Amino acid sequence: MEDAEVLKELYETIKQNSKADYAGIIEQRASYPYLYHLSQIRENLVSFLPFDKDMRVLECNPECGALTGKLLAMAGGVTALAESELQEKILRERFMEPQEREKLDIRRQLPEHGRFDVILIAGHFYRWEKQLPALRELLAPGGKFYVADANRIGLKYLAGCQEEYCGGYFTGIDGYPDAAAVGRFGRSYSRAEYTRLLQEAGFGGLTFYYPYPDHKFPSVIYSDEWLPQKGELAEGRSNYDRDRVACFNERVMFDSLLEEGVFQTFSNSFLIEAVQEG
């Protein structure tokens, strides 16, 4: 989460401007928090999911609403769990149209009762790891549970991008040796680790999608049925918020991973669909 001063600036920006102004504001500010919280590209992560107007959605990590507006347009109602009072103010200011207000329920704590057709955690999965069983109980029969987050052994981190949460080069690759930093900033997981954590919490039927270049600014979403072709993953842009080094040619390495049949293991990020088992 951004610090309070940045969120205050974002709140004033959202309060004084319409959604149509966001693209120009991003260009003018040239600041990562504005790109991250206001970019319409963020919506690509969820826009292809099979929502309908009768669905109730629980958004566990709404932050400043980058995905919330798309969820409101796709579903019948969204319960957003704001992390702070300031974040709640931003969400209320950003979605103040009558049709949005009617469908948006902002809370500060996880509901104790109710059933949701879709539960979404986009980023900061580590914050919810211990609450997965409680989230499972809130999922309606036949509902879908979605997790989107970084892959700690994703190719971009091997190639010289800094770690998603703690920062630093190869931090996740090295298994997060600084436990204090993980406790303060968080961490991401590998494909096998996400699978284990979800299955231990009672989720099954896992389907993996592969946002590229990552889950934050996806230009395309791949799946096991539709994998990238050789030469398709040519972009080297990632980690807009941190400096990086270039250890090798990512395009060439991605082609090698595709030829070896292990692209899915080293995808930069995952979007995981799960269902309630039992």
Summary of the structure (lengths in Angstrom):
residues: 278
radius of gyration: 18.4
end to end distance: 34.6
largest distance: 51.9
contacts: 864
relative contact order: 0.13
helix: 39%
strand: 21%
